[in-house]
């Protein structure tokens, strides 16, 4: 054995978890929803998903090449962005919409801020909102030959149907996902399977989705005018992009707080905003805007929720006593 | 370059009010929904700027220092009122589309900025040329932003369709967020062009640490230390400090 002491700079203990492993976990967890989306909406959903992923990966690759930076494509984050973007699109949009969205997500929402870890909002949602504002017609028209026979749902998502005062919603089909919506949002059960996988792997923590969903439900009970109407609440939770947003997009590492208390605050603000947008807003959906807006508040939330360092809390009390 | 053409060059390129000084952002972002609106807003502001520079420079020895701001405002407001009536009388379409932003020229910070920093200290003819340069720079910038936004957001330029009918307009570009996107990209392009020409002519490009403690202590690590200044001298003392970030 060597007599020498090995001296090195910290950190001395390294986790085996790396960005690409986490991103791969997210991709795996999104597969049930993706597969169901493709089953539900047909080949066009598959093509849109592939286009979106290809567009994101290619934009990131070309950007890093052109800017003479180290290429970051291998960390799968662009794949996750592309997949999430595709899951947020209706299956009927033109082929160039996911391509344009992918370019926007990577270039404008991510790379110009300095790449992964420095983006101020979730790239996939930023791109979705960009597309939603630019091509409102295509982005909000849902149709599928499968469901044309069901009168109540033709051309309207369950959420829009409820917003317009409809009361005869089929909770079972909303839970399994045999209904209209964007590619990845329809099936609550597929999303929950993926979310359970992420929670079990320790990739995401329960604080943000729990605070988000609970506060959203609380808001609906208090302000929706329906009161404690369980079928209505279940329909609001399962319908639209709420589950997709709460488990897969609000929990994005880069754009959510790292402090435990901050995560609760983050989730509560999300629930509040989503409730306000859904009930008082013009559109039936409000998850995307709620998440990207709250993303912008994250630095502020973190600043106010920094946990006291070990041994510091007594000093604080002393100071208060002195004052 | 004599000092009159130097004023023009200064206004259009070196200290372009929009892309370099980032002044007058309110009309820049709000009125550039189309190229013709950009030209209209730019020219209206330019006219007011030239006239107010002229008058303020003329009165610079009479206006007492303590009340110079109210005096400048009165002068600018008078010219703005004239421009407003002229627009309303002769180009009512432009008047309607610019709306509240015409009276707001009174508080345009380019005009007050030039009055304060140039016209109140320099002779009349130079001040007029400064106004022409700055006004021209503002007009060109607004037209450029308006043109990009109109092409992307409506597929037209000055009202003429230039992209094929199959092109689906990206509507966000004629809304408020589009103004920010286009302004940011054009400013970045302008900066890159300036850096490249400065490097070619052998002038120094210094990457500045914007915070006192240097880039290491800065919370905005995303900038990568790309805040730069271009030296005046033609000496070959170019220093690349980008690696430091």
Interface residues (C-beta under 8 A of the other chain):
Chain A: X94 X100 X108 X113 X114 X118 X130 X133 X134 X135 X136
Chain B: X168 X170 X171 X172 X173 X175 X177 X181 X221 X222 X223 X224
